[in-house]
Structure formats: C-alpha cells, structure tokens
Amino acid sequence: MLGSIMALSLILGGQELSQGFEKPVRLTVRGTAISAEGGYAAPCMADVNGDGNPELLVGQFNGGRIRCYGVTGKFVLSEGDWIKAGGKTAIIPGIW
C-alpha cells in the first residue's frame, strides 16, 4: 500500500493527494443528518425531475429504496421523499 501511495506521489509530482477537495460536511435536512436505514448507503447526484439541477439520491440496501433530496443551495437540501413508480414507493431488491 505504501509503495502505491509513493508511486502515486511521484506521478502527481509531489502534489498533495487531497488537492481539489473541500473539507467534509455532514449533509442535513432541517438539522437532522441524512442517513440510510440499515447502512450500505449509495449516494449519487442526478437530475431526476428534468429541471436542470441535480438532486441527491441516497439508495439503501435495507428495503431496496432510494430517497431523493432536492438541492436548494450549497449544502442545503429539501425534505427527501422515496422515489416512486406507479404511485408507490419503488423497491429495488438486493442480491445477497
């Protein structure tokens, strides 16, 4: 592992590996941290509703559901709601 990091350091010309990243921020909605029930969160950003702005999607293994949060500002999210199909909460079964 150390050899891989040193090789990467040589490739990057001695630049810090964290260059370009901002300090981590815990994402919250009205002061409550976003979490996935049962763990195995799978977050991603995508324009789900076609308005040109990405939403935060947080999938979870427990129950196979995906919660969609609107992004209203930098680190500001709207209340999330489960993604629905046919008016019902969409379920994507896990394969374990």
N, C-alpha and C positions, 0 to 999 in steps of 0.2 A: 504494500500500500504506500509506504513512504517513498519507494522508488517511483511509483506512478505520479505522486504529487510533485516530486523533484523534477521528473521529466516534463510534466505539465508546466512547471515554473520556468524551465528552460525554453519551452515553446512560446510561452507568453512573454518572454524577455524580462522576467523578474517582476512582472506586474502582480499586484495582489489578486488573489482568486476572487475576492468579493467585489472587485471593482464593478460599478454599474448597478449594484443592488442597494436599495434603501434599507434602513433599519426596519426589522419586522414590526408589524402592527396587528394586534388582535382585532379581528373584524367583529363588530357588534351590531345589533339592531335594538335601538332604544335602551342601550346599556347592557343588554344580555348578549353574551358571546355566542357566536354561531357554532354549533356542534352537530355531530351526526350521532344518532342513536345507535348504540352497539358498535361504534367505531367504523373503521375502514372507509373513511371519508374519501371522496374522489372529486375535488373541486375543479371547475374549469370555467372559462368565460366564453359566452356565445351570445349572439343577437338572436334570441328566441322569438321575440314578438315582431321582428322586422322594422323596428323604429330607428335603426342605425346605431343604437347604443348597446353595448354588451351587458348581459345580465350575468350574475354569479350563480352558477349551478353547483349544488353540492349533492352528490349521489351518496348513497349509503348501502352497505350490504344488508343490514338488518331491515327486512321488509321490501328491499329492492325498489325504493322510491328515490325520486330526485326533487329537491327543493330549489325553487327559483327565486332569487332576490334581485330586485331592481336596483341599479346603481344610480343614486341621485346626486352624488358629489364624490370628491376624493375621500375614500374610506367611509362614505355614508351610504347605507343600504336601506331599502324599504322593507316592510314586512315580507317575509317569504311565504310562498304557497307551493304545495305539491304540484308537480306537472300533471296535467290531466289528459285523458284520452276518452272521448265519448262521454264527457261529463263526470267521469270517475277518476280517482287518483290512479295514475299509471303505475303498474307494478312490473319491474324487470327482474325476473327470478335469478338468483345467484347460482353459479355452477360449482358446487363444492360437494 
